[in-house]
Amino acid sequence: MPSSAHRLGNLPAEATSFVGRRHELADVRKKLTAGRLVSLVGPGGVGKTRLAVRAATDLRRGFPGGAWLVELSELRDPGLVGNAVLAALDLRDQAAVEPVALLRSYLEDKELLLILDNCEHLLDAAAQLVGDLLASAPGVRVLVTSREPLSVAGEHVVPVPPLQLPSPHPGEPLARLRENEAVRLFADRAEAASGSFELVASNRAAVVDLCRRLDGLPLAIELAAVRTRALTPEQIRDRLSDRFVLLTGGSRAALSRHQTLRTTIEWSYDLLAPAERTLLSRLCVFAGRFTLEDVEAVCCSDDVPVASALDLVSSLLDKSLVIREDAAGAACYRMHETMREYARLELREAGEVAVVEERCAEYYLSRCRRFAAEGRHRLLEWLPWMELEIDNVRAVLRRCLDQDDARRGIELATCLIWYWVTRATTEGVRWLDELLALAPAPAGQPWPYFARGFLAVLQSDPGAAAPVLERGVTAARSAHQPAALAQSLAMASIAASMSGDRASSRRLLGEARVAAGGLDDVGATLMLQQARALNGLLDGDLDAVRSAASDGARLSRAAGDLYSLGMMLMNQGFAALMSGDRRESERRFAEGLGIARQLDDRVAQCYLIGGLACCAGPREPRLAAQLFGAMERLRAEVGASVNPGMAGALAHARASVEAVLGASRFAADFKAGQQLSRDAASRLALREAPPPATPPSRRGGGVLGQRETDVARLVADGLSNKEIGVRLFISERTVESHVRNILNKLGFSTRAQIAGWMAAPDEQ
């Protein structure tokens, strides 16, 4: 599931034409040049997101690190704003570091544009995060869309008004009318919807009236235009006008823009068939993307039969009331935030909120129970489903907390253990802690405590792991669940070993072995072998590591448990490395890295690339230095700390490579490795790609021209392009060209790297 290529940004392709906004685009460009935070502020449906994406698309070439869109409309929990930014940047919450701290560390030397979309319901959290990032990452600029400003120091606000309205004068030339923004949008969307619409003299008056009556609001205009499949512009105008007259009591008083949009949505809603209306209102229960299977399970009933779900969703899609947004190779859908708000009002009016939310909660709990039962054996199938559905699952967890439904919330969070382990460790800790604080796990339920202890061990936090695992052991004993008891004792043994309490570790491991004795339980046996292997690495007992990891690898391979197989291969690799068998070590690390890439397990990739660096050291020290650099980049991206049982071997190999190469050569190759994307680093480690070119010495001659050297020196002094232009009497555009050439020649992506290269001592 890793991305196939290193992408500089994640901006979506624009599915429809972009109309107008030249003034606003120029204003955004100007203010992002002068400042580092620009907020596009306007009402719902005014087109803030489209404007932000277009502006970012136009500007991204000026950002070596790309432009990254963070969609917040589907997020309801302020505490997860940092996680959303991590996910958008393709980073991973898989260690002990809090998301905001990880972002600060990752972005501190980056030059990129971050777009936070739909912040209005998360203003405080978004403002806090933006303030933190602007303070710690001087090369980052932020573009925000919101219904109100963030009120952060240095914020530049760009109001986003409705589209320019057409002149009501009947003598306006048709050619000029076609250039009007609102009219162009209506005509473009009507032509796309009907396939035959054209603005002509006979319909111009109706189109002008419509655009003016709709106050130039893009969403309202698009909802009206799509109806040209069945109605003429005159019919659409007349039907909408009747609604507006009712609202204003027949007066000429203008509606507020909010009322205009609400009335247009209401008109579109009332034109739907009864089953379409019912389904649309129920769809608001999905916080994020949803599939047809989700719709059938949650939203269908006697009045909306399962057999009609596909036709109804297709009809809502045709009417622009639902948006298609494919992900993970699956057709999925979402609602515009303004549409979701309206649908929720209709659901409340129908008295269905409680029943639909209950159906939604039970559906996701049922699916996640299957994930818990099958997940470790079918991770490649289940993880993409979880990544697609996680916003909906989060919404159910949040409702459990808000409604004091601890029993269901604890079970749901526990069922997600394999997602938390491989994708969102600190988030899993947060949910479990909040839910277990609400109420203890139900009697006879040891697994919530095991899950929390497992995550603490992954975070190298044995102090947090020990007490919850002790509660899990007590619960498992009282419920007579030997498999849960064996796994809890084995995990507690690992935690004790990490904290340096070897006596307790051996005692707990012995108790785990007794509890697992006679059980035909794959999970219990694998956890026991993992505890034996990790404890053996910490104790230096390589025979125990080899024995446990060999048995564990055989069992996990037979069971199709890729996560456990990857861990066992890593254990085998380090045991072989410490024994001096580099050929065997490389074979195990290479297979493990292949599995880690399949699972997109970033922490495992970090360790395994480091292991392969150790293997390369004696014969290929430059390759080893580059792989150590790649490992360090990965470690920083996930916030991982090196496992104590593996740290000694990694440190010794790195020191040996540096001694062979010399400090300067090692530093250059290490830095070259740090520039590699995760995928490129893995391919290099597996000998699927040639080593990267290292930045040349400044004494090499001919690397940079004289003018480029002058520019590089001033970049290293911290001057902006404008300041460099003044100093060298050249234009800012010329400076930009020189900086771009310098980056290309040196294989760099940031100004900070240029500064480091200029400051580094040359090889003698």
N, C-alpha and C positions, 0 to 999 in steps of 0.2 A: 503493500500500500504506500510506500514512499513515492513522492512525486518523481516523475521520470526525468525531469531536468531542473536545474537550478534556475529559479525564476526571480527576476528583479521586480517584484510586485505581484499583486493579485487582482488588479482592476478587471471587472467584468467587461466582456465585449458588449457594445451597445446594440440591442436587438432592434431598435426602431430609430428613426431619424431624430437628430437633435435640432431643435428649432430655436433660433433667436439667441438672446442673452449675450450679445456682444459687449454691451456696457458692463454687465456683471462679471463676465469673464475677464475683461480688462482690469476691473477693479480688484478682483481676487489676485490676479497676477501682480499688480502693483503693490498690494498690501502684503502679499507673501514675500515679496522682495524686500520690503521695508521692515517687516516684522516676522515673528515666528509662529504666531497663532492668529488664525483668521476664522471667524465664525459666520456661517451663512445662516441668517435668522429670518424666519417667516412662518406663516401658518401651515397647517397640514395640507397636502395636496398642491402646494405652490411650485413644486419641482426642485426642491433643495438638493435631493440626492442626485438627480440627473445632472444638475449644474455642478455639483462637487465632483462627480465622476468625470465629466467632460473637462473641467478645469485641471484635475489631476492627470488626466490623459495627455493634455496639452503640455503640462509642466514636467512630467516624470523624467524626460531626458536630461533635465538639469540636476537630477538626484542620482548619484552613483548607486545608492542603495535601493532605488526604486520607489514606487508609490504603493501604499498598502491600505486597503479598505477594511475597516472594522465595523461590522453591522451590529448595532445595538438594539434595534427595534424588537428583536425576539427575546431579549434578555430582560428579566424582571427583578433580578437580585443584584443590588448595588455591589455586593461583595465579590461578584464575578466579573466586573468590568476588566480587571487586569487579566483574568483568564481569557476573556474574549480577544484582547489585544495579542496575547501570546499565541492563540490559535490562528489569528489572522496572519501573524508573522511566521507561521509554520514553526513555532517553538513548542516546547513540551513542558507541561507541569508534571514532572516525573521524579522529583527529588524533594529535598527538605527546604529549599529556598522558596520564600513567598513570591508569588507572581510579580508583584511590583518591584521587588528587589532584583529579580531575574531580568526584568525589562530594563531597569536602570543600568545594570551591568552590560547587557547585550547592546544597548543603544548608545552607550557613552562615546563610541568612536565612529558611529554610523552617520551617513548623510542621506536621509530619506524623508519622504513625505508620508505622514500618517493621517488618514481620513477617518474621523470618528463620526459615524452616521446615526442620526436619531438619538440625541443625548437628552432630550427634554425630560424624560421620566427618570433619569439617573444623574441629574445635574450635579449634585454634591460629589458623588463618587467620580464622575467624569472630570470635574474641575480639579479635584485633588490629584488624580492621576496625571492629568495634563500638566499641572504645576510641577509635580515631581519630575516628569520626563523632561520638561523644558529646562529645569534647573540642572539636571544631571547629564543631558545629552545635547551639547551645543550645536550639533549638526542636524538635529531633527527639527522639522517644521510640521505644524499640525493644522489641518483644515477640519472644521467641525460643522455639522448641520444640526440645528436645534430650533425649537419654537421660541426659545429665549436664550440670551447670551449666558456663557459660563460665568462671567464676572471674575475672570482671572487676570492678574496683572499682565499688561502687555497685549491684551486681546484687541484685535481689530475686527469690528463688526461690519459685515456687508449685508444690508437688508435685501431680502429676495422678494421683490414685488410680484404681483401677477404679470402675465404677459401684456405687452403693449396692446391696447384696444384699438379696433378699427374705427375710422371716422364714421359717424352716423350720416354724413352728408351723402345723399344719393348720387351726386355728381362725381364722386371719387372715381378716377379711372380704374378699370378692372385690373390692369397690370400692376398698378400701385397697391391695390387692395390685396393682391396675391402675395405681396411682400410683407404684409402685416404679420407679426408673430402669431397672434391668436388665430387668425384666419388660416395661416399656413399650417399650424398644428391641426386644426379641425380638418382641413382638406387632406393632409397627409394621412391622418388616422382614418378618415372616412374612406379614402381610396384603398387603404390597406384592408379595411373591413369589408367593403362591398365589392371591390375589384373594378368598379366602373365610375366612381364618383369624380366629378369635375366641377370646379367653381366656374359658373357661367352667369350671364346676366339675369337669367330667370330665377336663380336661387341665391344670388348674392345678398339680397335684402334679408332673407331668412338667416343666412350664415352670420351676417354682421350682427343682427339682433341677438342671435344665440350667444355669440362670443361676448357681446357687451352684457347680456343678461347674466352670463356665467362669470362675469367679472374678470375674465382672462385667466381663471384658475386652470392650470393644465390638466389636473385630474378630472375636474368637472367637464372640461371640453372633450377629453378622451372618452369619458363615459357616454357623453351625448353622441359623439361621432360614430362610435361603434354601432349605434342603433340605426345607422343608414343602411344596414343590411335589410331592414324591414320597413323603415319609415323614411319619408322625405325630410329634408331640413325644415320645411314649413310645418310638417306634422310634429316633429321633435320640438320646434320652437313653441308651437301652440300648446302642446301638452305641458311643457315645462312652465310656460307663462301662467297657466291656470294655477299651478302650485304656488308660484310666487305671489300671485294676487291674493290667494287665500291667506298667506303668511302676513302680508302687509295690509290686509283689509281693504284692498283696492286702491290704497294711496300710492303716491309716487315715491314714497320713502324707500331708500335703498336698503337692502338686506346687508347685514354684516357678511364678511367673506365666509365666516364659519357657517352662518345660516345658508348661504348660497350653496356651499359644498354639501352640507347636510341634506338640503332639499334635493339636490341633484342625485345624491346617492339614494335617498328615499324614493325618488321617482324611478330610478333604475331598479330598485328592489321591488317596487310594486308592479312593475311590468313583468316580473318573473312569474312562472307557474307556481302554484302552491308548494309542490315538492322542492322546487329550486329555492324558494324563500326559506323553507324549513332547513334545508341542507346548509345554505349559506350562513344562517344564524348559528348553526351548530359548529361550523368549521372554526369559529373563534376560539374554541377550546384548545386548539393547537397553538402553542406559543411559537413554534418554529415551522420548519418544513414538514410536510406530511405526504404519505403515499396513498394510493387507492386502497390498499389493504387497511391502512389506518382508518380511512373514511368508512369503509364497510363495517369495521368492528365497532367504531365509536359513534358514528352519526346515523347509521341506518336503523330503521324500525318499521313498523307496519305502514306508516305514512311515507316512508322513504325506503323502499325495498332494496335489498342488496343488489338485486339484478339490475336495478336502474342507476346504481351509483356511477358507473363509468359515463353513461349518457348525461347525467346531471352535472358531473364535474366538467365534462367537455363543454356543456352549454354555458356554465359559469365562466369557463376559460375564454370561450368565444366572445363573451360580453365584457371582458376585461375586469371581471369582478374577482377572479382568482388568477394568479400568475404561475406559469410553469417554470420550474427551476431545477433541472436535472442535477443529480449528485450521485457519486459512487456507482455510475452506470445504471441508475434507476430513475424512472420518471417520478418526479415529486412536485409538490405545489406549495405555494404560500399565499398569504393575503397581505395586501398593502395595509400598513398600520392604521390608516384612517378608516379603511373598510372593516378591519377587525374591530375597531372601537364601535362602529355603527352596528355590526353584527351582534356584538355583545349586548347592546341596548335592546335589540330585537329578541335575543334569547332570554333576557331578563323579563321583557314584556310578556313573553310566552310562558313564563314560569318554569323554564326548563334548565336553568343554570345548575341546580343541584344534581339533577338526574344525569345530565350530560357530563358534568365533571366527575361524578361517581363512575360512570361507564368508562371514562377516559382513564381514571386512576386504576381501575381493575384491569383494563386492557394492558396498560404498560406494566403493571405488576405481574400479570400473567406472562408477558413476553420476557420480562427480565428474570422470572423464575426459570424459564427455559434457558436463558443465557447463563444463569448460575449453574444449571445442571449440565449443559452441553459445552459451555464456553471454552473451557480449558482444552477440550478436544477438537473444537471447531473455531478457533480464534479468527482464522482468515475469513470466515463467513460472518461471524458475529460482530467483530470490531467495526467493519464498515456500517452495519446497521446501527450500532450505538452512536457512531459519529454523526450519522444522519439524524437520529432521533433525540440526541442528548438535550436539546432545548425543551422538548416536550417532557422528557423525564425530569429535568430540573424543575419545570413548572409543577409537576405532580409532587415532587419533594417539598417545594416551597408551600404548596397548599396543605400538605401534611403538617408542616410546622405551624402554619397560620391557624389551622383548625385543631391543633393539639392531637392529631392522629399519629401518635408516636409508634404504635404497633405497626401500622402499614408503612410508615416512613422508614423505620429501622429495617424492616424486611426488604424494602426496595433498595435502600442504600447498600445493604449487605449483599444483595444479589448482583450488584454491579462491581464486585471485587476485582474481576479481571479487567474491567475498564479502568478502574482507579489505579491498578498496578501498572498497566501499560500506557496509560494516557493522562491521568489526572490525579496524581497522588495527594497533593495538598488539598485539592477540592474534596476528594473522598474523606480525608481526615476532617475537614470542616463540616461536611454533612453528618458524618457519624458522631462527631462531638456534640453538635447542636441537638441531634435527635436523642442521643443517650442522656443528654442533660435534661431533656424534656421528660423522659421516663426511662427507667432501666429496661434492658431487653426482657421480653416476656419470659416467664419461668421455663426452664428447659431449653433455652435458645443460646447455645454457646457461640454460634457462628458470628454474630455481630462483634463480640469481643475479640475473636480470632482475627476477623477482618481488620479491626482497628490496630491490633498488635502487629499484623503483617505489614501494614502501611508504615507503622512507626519503625520497624526494622529496616524497611526500604529507605527510610529517611535517616538511617543511622542514628536513631533516637531510642536507645535501649531503656532510658529512664521512663519514657512514655509507654514503651511496649510492655514492660514487666507487669505493672498493676492490672492492665486490661486483660493480658493473657492469663494472669492468675484468676481473674473473675471468670474467664472462659473455661479454665480447667475446673473450677468449682461447679459451674453450670453443667459442663459435660458429665462430670461424675454424678451429679444429682439426677441428671436425666438419663443416665446409663447409655451414653453415646460414645462408644470406644473409639470410633474414627475421629470424631471431633476432639476427644481427649488426647489421642495420639498426636494429632496435628498441633494442638495448642501447646502440649508439652515440648514438642520438637521446636516450635517457633520460640518458646520461652528459653529453650536451651541456647538457641542462636543469640537471643538478646542478652543472656547472661554472659556468654562468651565475648560479645562485643563490649560489654561493660568491664571485662577483665576478671569476672568471677568464675574462674575455671572449675572450681569445685561444684558450684551450683549447676553449671552448664553440664558437667558429666552426670550429676545426679538426675537432672531433668531428662537428659538424653536416655539414660537407663530406664526411667519410668516410661518414656515414650515408646521405647523398644518393647517393654512388657505390654503396654496398652495395644500396640499394633500386632502383637504376636497372635497368630491364628486368624487375623483378619484378611479377607480377600478384598482389600480396598486400595486402589491405585493411588489415590490422593494421599492417604496416610503413609503408605510405603515411600512414595516420592518425597514427602516432606521429611520423613525420617532420614532418608539418604542425603537430602540436601543439608540437613543439620549436621550429619556426620562429616560431609565434605567441607562445609564452611568452617566448622570447628577445627577440622584437621588442618586447614590452611592457616588458621590463626595460631594453632599449636605447633606448626611445622611438622605434623605427622603426615607425610606424603603418602605412605602406604595406605592409611585410612582414607585419604582423599581419592586415591586411584581406585580402591575397592568400592567405595560408596558411589563415586561418579560413574564408574563402569556399570554397576547394577542399575543406577538411576537412568543412565542413557539408554540402556537396553529396554527397560520397562517403559520409559516415556516414548521411545520410538515406536514400540508395539502399540501403545495406547493412542498415538497421534497427538500427544501433548507437546506442542512445539515450544511453548514457553519453558517448560521444565527441561526439555531436551537441550535447548539453548544454554540454560544454566549449567547443566551437567557437562556439556562440551566445554564450556568456559572453565569449569573446575578441572576437567581432564587436561586442558591446555596449560593451565598454570602449574599443575602438578608435574607435567612433563617438562615444562620450562625450568622449574626449580630443580629438577633432577638432571638437567643438562641435555635432554633429548629434544633438540630444537625441531627436528623434522616431524616428530610426532606432535609436538606442541603446535607447529604451524598448521598441520592437517586439522587438528581439533578446532583451533581458532578460526580457520577459514570456513569450516562447515558451520560453526556457531554464528559467524558474521553473516553468512547467507541467510540463516534463519532470522537473525535480528533484523535484517533488511526487509524480509517478508513481513514480519510483525510490526515494523517501524518502531522497534524498541530502541530508543535513543541512548539510554544508559548502557545497555548491553553493547551497542555499537561502539560507544566510547571505550569501554574496557577491552573489547576484542580488537579494535584498531591499535590500542596500546600494546596488547599482547603480540600482535603481528609486527609491531615496531621492534619489540624485544627480539623476536626471531630474526629480523633483518639485520640487526645491529652488527654482528661480527663480520658479515660478508658485504653488506651494503649499507654502510653507516649513513650516507646521505639520504637514502630512502628512509632509513629508520628515523632520522631527524625530522624529515617531512611528516612522517606518520605520527611522531610525538607531537608535532605542531597541530596536526589535524585532530588528534585526541584532545589536546588542550582546548581547541575551539569547541568541540562537541561537549566537553565537560562544562565549559562556561555557559553554553547554550541551555543545558538542562539543569545547571546548578548542582551537579553531582559532586560528592566527595569520594575520593578513591577508597575502595574497600581495604581495610587494614591488612587483610590476609594477602592482598595482591600488591599493596603499595611498595613493599620492599623490593620485589622483583622488578617493578617498573622503574623505581628510582635508581637501582643499581645499573640497569641497562641504559637508561638515559645518561647517567654520568659517564659510563664507558664510551658511549657514542660521542659525547662532547669532548672527551679526552682525546679520542682518535682524530676528530675533525678540527679541533681548536675552537675556541669560544666564538670567533667571528664567523667562521664558516657554518658552525652549528646554528648560530642565531639566524643566519640568512636562510638556511634550509628549513629551520623550525618556522620562521615567518612565512615562507612559501607554503608550508603545510597548513598554516592557519588561514590562508586565503582560500583553501579548497572548500567547495560545498560538501555537504554530508555525503551525497551520492558519489561525488568525485573522489572523496577520501576513501570510501569503501571500495570503489573500483581500483584505486591505486593499491590499497592493501591486498586486494585479491589478485593483483597483477593483471587486471583487465584494462588498465590505462597506463600510459607512460608517465614518468615523474614530471611535475610542473617545473617550468623554468624558474630559477631563482633570480631575484632582482640583481642586476649587475652592480659591481663595485663602482663608486664614483670615480675611481682612478682608472677605470677601464677605457676611458676616452671614447668620444663619439656617441655616448648613450643619449645625452641631451645636448641640444644646441645651446649656444651662449645665451640667447634670449630665454629659452626654457629653463636654463640653470638659474638665471636671474629671478624668474617667476617662482621657481621651486624654493629658492632661498627666502623669498618674501612670504610664500605660503607657510614655510616653517616658522617664520616670525609671527604668524597668526593674523596676517593682513587679509582683508576681504578682497574679492575681485575688484571692487570699485576702488579700494585704497591702493591696490597694486597698480591699477591703471593710472591713477594720479601720480604715483611715485615714478613710473616708467614712461609716462606721457604716451600711453596707448589707450585705446578704447576698452571698456569693460567687456565687450563682445570678444575682442582679440585676446584678452586675458582668459576668458572662458575657453577659447579654442586652445590656448597654450596648456591650460590645466588639463583639459581633456587629453591632449597629446601626451603629456607627462604620465598621466594615469595609464594610458594604453601602453606606452613604452616600458613602464616599470611593472606592469601587470597588477597595478593597485586598483582599489575602488574608493578610497577615501583620502581626504587632504591630510588626515592624521598620519596615514602611512607615508605620504610624501615627507612630512615633517620628521618622522622617525628615520627615514632613509637618509635625509640630509644630516641628521644629528649623529648617525651611527659612524663609528670609526671605520676607516677603510682597512682592508686586509693588507698586511705588509708582505 
